[in-house]
Amino acid sequence: MDRATPTIRTIAPALVLGLLATIAGGVVSAASAHAASRPASWAAAYLVLVCGMGTIGLALGRALLSRGAPSGTRLGVELATWVAGNALVLWSTLAEIRPLLVVGSGLLVLALVLVAWGTRPRLGHGAPSWVRWAFTGIVVVLAVSIPIGNVLAGR
């Protein structure tokens, strides 16, 4: 655990943001429960699943699969790209501004590429294979969800 401690510290902002997004999703769900609407239900689910758990999963994968601690600048760029993409997707979907949805989706794809590139397999790296498979599963589900979400938003 001592080797992982510095890396966990570097991803702490992402973990906190993921937790806050999950809580925000719960608040949106609770606040809209008395008069549920499709946009509110979608926003709650998006906040919990993508902004919250997606962020936490990507950050943990980044920490556990990186060779050594990645630079704070690199992690900051990855996180900022992910957060900006999610903010644009949320806002543009709720406001029905299709061009911004495409921009936000592009930022999400870019963030996934950056994070995946930072966790590419390296010879002699001791991460358990289940961690690699779980991380790959998270990235694939998120990547496949982006175009599906764009199609559904266009309806």
C-alpha positions, 0 to 999 in steps of 0.5 A, a space after each residue: 500500500 505504501 507504493 500506491 499512497 502517492 498515486 492515490 493522493 494524486 487522484 484524490 481530486 477526481 475521487 472527490 469530484 466523483 463522490 460529489 457528482 454521485 451525491 448531486 445525482 441523488 439530490 436531483 433524484 430526491 428533489 424531482 421525485 414528487 414530480 418526476 420528469 424525463 430530463 430530471 431522471 436522465 440528469 440524475 442517472 447521468 450524474 451518478 453513473 457517468 460523472 460519479 462512478 465513471 470518474 471514480 472508476 477511471 481515476 482508480 484505474 489510472 492509479 492502479 495501472 500507471 507505472 509510477 505516479 503520473 504527473 499532476 499536470 497530466 492528471 489535471 488535463 485528463 480530469 479537466 477534459 473529462 469534467 468539461 465534457 460532462 458539463 457540456 453534455 449535461 447542459 446541452 442535453 437539458 437545454 437541447 443545444 445539439 452542437 454543444 452536445 457534440 463538443 462535450 461528447 468529443 471532449 469525453 472521447 478525448 479524455 477516455 483516450 488520454 486516460 487509456 493511453 496513460 494506463 497502457 500495459 507495460 512489461 513487468 507491471 504487477 497490476 492484477 489482470 482483473 484490474 486491467 479487465 475491469 478498467 477496460 470494461 469501464 472505458 469500453 462501456 463509457 466509449 460505447 455510451 457516448 454515440 448511443 447517448 448522442 443518437 438518443 438525444 437527437 430524438 
